Amino acid sequence: MSKNTIFLPILKLDSSAINEKVIVCGDPARAEKIAVRLDSAEEISFNREYRFFNGTKDTVNISVVSHGVGATGAAVCFEELIKGGAREIIRVGTAGSLSKKIIDGDIVIASAAVREDGLTDQLIAPAYPAVASKKLIDRLEWAAKETDVRTNTGIILTIGAFYPELEGLPNNYYSKANVLAVEMEASALFVIASLHGIEAGALFAIDGLAVDFDADTYNPHRDKVDKAIDDEIEIAIKAVVGK
């Protein structure tokens, strides 16, 4: 069935380019890294931090787009993807561990996110939960088993600040509440997806311990993190294609 097309000004493309199944990530270079694993991948647009590719895998049409760092810019991407017809969105990202049982190179699948993102309170009351799609959680866990990669599933924390100033980050507080990891965009994805009635999921390669976080020593550019990113990309693609 054809759909009416609209121009999406921030992604800078026509809505007809957007497939129902989408993989998103923060880094434009990672979007390309995901896209090259698809068949016949083609770059469609690149505006600001939003780099957009289309491709297929096992005859399934998949879009891949980067959304940059932070919930505010990412939310613009998520909103336009949904306006364009996206029905499933999986975020592939990195996160800091809030549990000493989860170490560099591990992968976390988010079941829900704590809303400390600085954005979603302007979209809906704070009592509204940021939850992932049960269907996509199940598919991500299935894909991880098929890929023979061990994962952890649970609540994560989404924050709006990376470098703390006079106010400290809430990482240690939520670590005590058994929140598994911290990143900067997932709660926005989950809230926006729920508001529009679409499916959303997310998984993360762990790139360091974020309890007692020292931003000046943060270095995600290490071999074990790169390996985890490769693994989560494979898991995400397999989950998008489905059983």
N, C-alpha and C positions, 0 to 999 in steps of 0.2 A: 504494500500500500504506500502510495506516495504521501509525503508530508509537505505542508506549506513551509517554505524556507524563509529565514530571516537572517540579517547580517548581525554577527556578534562582534561588537566593536573592540572589546579588549583582547579576545583571542584573534581578532582580525581575520575572520573567515566566515563563510556562509554555513548556516546550520546544516545544510545537506551533507557536509563533509563529516559530521560526527556520527560515529557508529553507536549502537546501543550498548556495546561493551567497551569500557575504557579503563586503561591503566594510567595512573597519575604518579608523578614523582616531583621532588623539589627542583632538582638540578637539570638544566637543559641538556647537559652532556649525558646524564643518565637516561634521559628520554631517548636519545639516539642509541644508547647501549641496549635499551629494551627493544627498540624498533628493529635493530639489525637481527634480532632473533626471530622476527616474523618473516613470512614469505612476502616478497614483492613490496617491501616497506618503501614508502614515499613520504618525504617531508612536504607538508602542505602549507605551513605558515610558521613564522617566527617573529613574534612581536613582544618586546620587553622580555620578561622571563618566561613567556608562554611559547614553548616550542612544540609543534603539533605534527604528528606522523600518523599515517594510516597503513595498515598491512593486514595480512590474514595468517591464520594458523589452523591447519586442518579444516579449511574452508570457512572458519569463523572469522568474521570481519572485526577487527580490533583497532581502536584509536589509542594513541599514546600521547600524553601531553605533560609538560612540566608546569609547575605552579609557583615556583620560587619559594622563599623562606617566609614563614609566618602566616597566621590564619587570615589576616585581612586580604592580602593579595591572592591567597589560595582560594578564599571564598568567592571572589569574583570569577575565578576559573570554574569552580564547581557549579556556580549558578548558571553560567553561560553554557557549560556542557549539558546541564539538565534542560535548559531552554532549547538546546539544539537536538534533544532526543536521547541523551544517554539514559540508560535504565539500570546499569550496573557500573559502579566505579570502585576500583581497588587501588589503594595507595601503597606504593612501594617506597619505603623510606629508611632512615637511620634513626636511632634513638639511644639515649643513655640509660644504662641499667639503674634501677632503684633497689635492686636486690643483689646481695653478694652471691646468691645462688645462680645468677644469670650473668655471664661473663662475655668479654669481647668475642665476637664471632658467633654468638648465639642468635637465634631468631625468635621474636615475639610476635604472636598474632593477637590483635586487639579485640577484646569482646565489648569494650566500652571505653570511654575516655572521661576523665575529670575535666570540667570546663573552666580552666584557668587561662583561656586563650586570649582574653581581652576583646573579643569580637562578638561572640554568640549571645551575650546578655543584651545586645542591641537588636537581636533578631527575635528572641523568644525569652520568656521568663526563666530565671535561673533554675527553677525546679524541673524544667523539661530536661530529660536525660539525653546524653550523647551515647547512643548504642549502635553497635555494628549489626549488620544483617546476619541473622542466624544461618541463613542459607549460604552466605559467602564465608562465614566462619567455618562451617562444615566442609565446604569445598576447599578452602585453604588448608585445613587440617588433613583432608584426604590427599591433596596434592603434595603436601610435605611428606606424607608416608610413602606415596608413590615415588617421590624423589629421594627417599631414604635420608631425609634431613630431620633432625630432632628440633621441635619447636616448643615454646611455652605459650599458653593462651591465658589471657586475663586482662584486667583493667590497666590502662595506661593513663598518663598525665599529659595534657596539652597545655603549654605555657605560652605567654606572649613575649617574654623577654629572654634573651640569651645571656647577655652580660649583665650581672647584677650591679646595682648602684647602692643607694642608701637602704633600700628595701631588699632583703634577701629573697632568693628563689624558694618556692614551696617544696622543693624536691625532698628534703629530709622529712618533712611533715607527712607527705603522702607515702613515703617509703615505709613509715611505721604502720600505715594502713594497708600494707600488702599490695600497693600499686607497683606494677612490674617495671615500668620504663617511662621515660619522659621524652616528648618531642613537641612540635610546634604547629601542627595542622589538622590532626585527625578529628578532634572534637568538632571543628567547623564542618568537616566533611560529613560526619555522622549526623549532626543536627540538621544541616541543609538537606541531606538525603532523606531523612525522616520527614521533614516538613513537606517535601515534594513526593513522598511515597515511592522512592526508588531504593535499590539495594546498594549498600556501601560496606566495604571492608578495608582492612589495612594490616600490613605486616612490616616488621622492622628488623634490620640488621643492627645488632648492638655494637656501638663503637666506643664504649668506655663506661666507667662507673660514674654516675651523676649524683651520688650521695656525697655530701661535703664537696660540692662541685667547684673546681678551680678552672675557670674558662681559659686562663693563661697557659695551662698545660694541656689543653684539649688538642688532640691530634688524631683525626679519624682516618688518616691516609696510611693505613697499614695493611699488610698482606691478608691477615685473618679477617679484617673487616671487608676487604675487597672480595674475598671468597664468600662471605656471608651475603653480600649484595648480589653476587652471581647466583647463589642458591635461591635467594628470595625472588629474583626475577624469574627464574625457572618455575618456582612454585606458583607465582602469580599468573604466568601465562597458562600453565596447566589448569589452574583453577578457573580462569576465564573460559577456556575451551570446554571444561567440564568433563564429566564421565562419559 
